[in-house]
Amino acid sequence: MTFIKRTLTLLVGLPIVILLCWFGGLPFLIACCVAALVGLREFYCAFSKKDRPVHAVGYIATVGYFAAIYAFGVGYWLLITLTLFIVVVQTCLVVFYKKLPVSESISTVYGFLYVPFLLSFVVLVRLQDLGFYYVWLIFIASFGCDTFAYITGSLFGKRKLKNSPSPSKSVEGLIGGVIGATLIGVGYGLVLYRFSSEVTALEAVLFIAVICFFGAIFSIIGDLAASAIKRHCEIKDFGKLFPGHGGVMDRIDSIVMVAPVVYIVTTVMYLMFA
């Protein structure tokens, strides 16, 4: 039954994600903002067990942050938005000193940095000059790694991870995940080079292989980090929005780590070879 639910959810959700990434623009940004808001609420509820008044600052900052991206793109406005958010939370800590625990203010800031801020790099990658081609690497690295890690782990996994928030995962599975995601990236690069005049052979093979390799590694880190948070909060899933998959955070826990890596690597490589 769980497998059927997961498959049906995937069949419905995957085309929506593909269409949003394909067309980009305002609908894509709004979708990412909504996902960030839902994921942020799941994170806050995991830590606090319910919504707190200070969490409203995080929600408002999320909308303001994505609005700044839409209005101004990449620039100092994002830093200003982030700074104002932290200042407001610190002010709330002072004004409501006896009502607002320090732990709540810390989780409010961390939740924003962990979910909306990191997820915003999906939008920032899409806004790059070759963002239409690079944004798919985020999903190739995260979902490709997860799929191949499951397959190789099931077939060849013998050495389980020790002192890990997810001890059921195997070393062989993680290695297979990284290799599999990298190979998918190379295949994607070759297809891209074949059908696009905007991408050179070097970008298609070397760039994308490097991006998927490092993206897959951080995909694993993102998954294990989310597992550590859930264990700390004593929950199985962040939510129940997607049948068989859990909540938004259960689906984007690797993406929020991969997206910044893709953005950084593509930016650095562009500066090196431009």
Beta strands, then each sheet from edge to edge (+ up, - down):
end
